Amino acid sequence: MTPKLAATLGALLGAAGVVFGAFGAHALRAHLEARDLEIFETAVRYQMYHAFALLAAAWLLSRGAPHAATAAWAFVAGVAIFSGSLYLMVATGQRWLGAVTPIGGLALIGGWLLLALAATRLPA
């Protein structure tokens, strides 16, 4: 992954997070049960956190830090699996999708650990 791609994906995930958050707060609030609204908000919150993480990975990539590209891909995969499974669960009512969510969480944790490793390997 290049710094440009990581920054672009981070910005797009952030923009989509704002759109999804507004959609949940305004359009879905009247149509979802409280528990489903909580699940949707969790998906948005984690998507937003990791949009910023992708921007950090882009910065480390631009500085030539090893492992930053792998961290960025882990964040992208983690958001797709973690937040994506929660969005789908709320949209479809298929509760079994909740079993997929922790796989995304593991990818997100891995991304943070790789980001830390990238930071420690940052060229002087």
Number of C-alpha atoms within 10 A of each C-alpha: 14 14 22 14 15 28 22 16 18 27 17 13 22 21 14 16 21 16 13 21 20 13 12 19 14 11 12 16 13 11 11 15 11 11 10 19 18 14 17 25 20 17 23 26 17 17 27 22 16 22 28 16 23 32 22 21 34 27 17 23 26 14 15 16 21 19 21 33 25 18 31 34 18 23 32 25 19 26 26 18 22 27 24 20 24 27 22 15 19 20 12 10 12 12 12 10 18 16 10 14 21 14 16 22 19 16 22 26 16 17 28 20 14 21 27 16 16 22 19 11 15 16 11 5
